[in-house]
Amino acid sequence: MLDKKTDRWVIIGKDNCKWCFKAMTMFQTLGVEYDYYNMDRREDLKDFLISCGLTTAPQIYLNGYLIGGYDDTVEWFEYNAPPSYL
């Protein structure tokens, strides 16, 4: 079961990324905590994303599962988020 207080959201973004900023703003507006990692400052993250075939930012994960980019995450919240998230 999803729980806003215990779920672990991770945003992997990069410098000067408007979609990364929009994702962080959305999470802050919803009051959802997240960890942010900058792939421009972490070569291991960049290598990981490339090895997974992911070439855009942000990439957003929930409890270790890839949700996708910004648009995918907006869609997830619209169709899958339990009422406790909104």
N, C-alpha and C positions, 0 to 999 in steps of 0.2 A: 504494500500500500504506500502511496506517495504521501509525504509529510513535509510541508514547507520548512519545518524547524530542523528536520534531520536529513533531508535530501542534500546531496552534494552536487552542486552545479559548478562546472568549470568552463570558462571561456578562454580559448586560445586565440589571441589576436596579434596585431602587429602595429607598429608606429603609423600614425597618420591615416588610420582606417576609419572612415565614417560609419561603416556598418558595425565595426567593433564598438565604437562610441554609442551607437544607437542601441546595441544589445545591452551594454552596461547600463544605459539610461533606463531601458525597459525594466531590467531586473531591479534597479533602485526604486523605480516608480511603484513596482509591485511589492516591494519590501522583501524580495527574495535574495538571500545571501548567495554569493558566488566567489570563486577564486579566479583571479585573472593571471594569465601567463602570457608574456610577450615573446612570440617566436623570433622576433628580430634580435632579441637578447639571449635567446636559448637555442643554440644550434641543434641540440638534441631534440627539441620539439619540432623544429623545422624538418629535420631528418625523419622523425616519426610520421609527420603529416604527409610528407612526400612518399614515404614507403607505403602509406595507406591510399595513395592516389588522390589526396586532398590538396588542392592547390590554391584555395581561396580562404580568406579570413572574414569573419571569425569562424571557428569551429567550436561548437557548443556541445557539452556532454552533461548528461544527468546520470548520476550514480554509475559512472564508467561506461555508459552507453551513448553513442553518438546520436545527437538529435539532428545536427546539421548546421547550416549557416543561420544568418539572421532571419530570413524569410521562413525557413523550416521551423525555427523556434517560435516565431510569432504564431504560425499555424498550430504548433504543438499546444501552445497556451490556449488558443481559440477552441480546439477540439478535444484536448486531453486533460487539461489542468482541472484537478478537483476544486470544488468551491472554496476550500481552505486556502488556495493559492491566490484567489482573486479578491 
